[in-house]
Amino acid sequence: MKMTEGGFAIIRLKFGSLSQEAVDNINLIVETCEKYELTYPQTAYLLATTYHETAHTFKPIEEYGGNKYLSKYDTGRLAKALGNTPQADGDGIKYAGRGYVMITGYYNYKFAGEQLGIDLINNPDLALQPKYAAEILVNGSINGWFTSKKLSDYINDKSKSYYQARRVINGLDKAQQIADIAVVFEKALRSY
């Protein structure tokens, strides 16, 4: 499986021009999906998720919001749930969301780092490197890292629910919008 020129033409027709960085990142995500033997629909869904989660850039990004917004991860119940210290010491900002999908909080950085064999605790910006962002996206979706729901729960040999697959990342937030985008990516992946 690879994204062909015809596939990129379909994407450009729907979404407009793509930077070379976006093209490279799409190819990296497709290659990572192929490494884990994901199907066209599963790969299409992860591309649609990436499109949405990266504000249409296909570039690993940091969560939007300044320090005041991100400080919500620093103290209180949310910080505690994410494994951040209870003190207002800046770890909420240090472990704010990064990547193609936003891993957030000490526990999630620690877990993802252990799974990938990299030190995300001391180097959280590694989640911004495309190769690690792609591994987090794909592994996390396959294995239920984000919400305990797995990609195969919704997209498998017997069924395909792009709408319900949003539960893998973030409940049903923007589920129909992302489902519609996945249809375009599946068409692009299947083009020759």
LINSUL-V407578 format. One line per field, one symbol per residue. burial: 1 if it has 24 or more other C-alpha atoms within 12 Angstrom, else 0. A space follows every 50 residues. Layout:
# LINSUL-V407578
burial = ???
This chain:
# LINSUL-V407578
burial = 11100011011000000000011011111111110001111111111111 11110111111110000001111110001001111000001111111111 11111111111110000001100111111111111111111101110001 111110000111111111110000100111111111111000
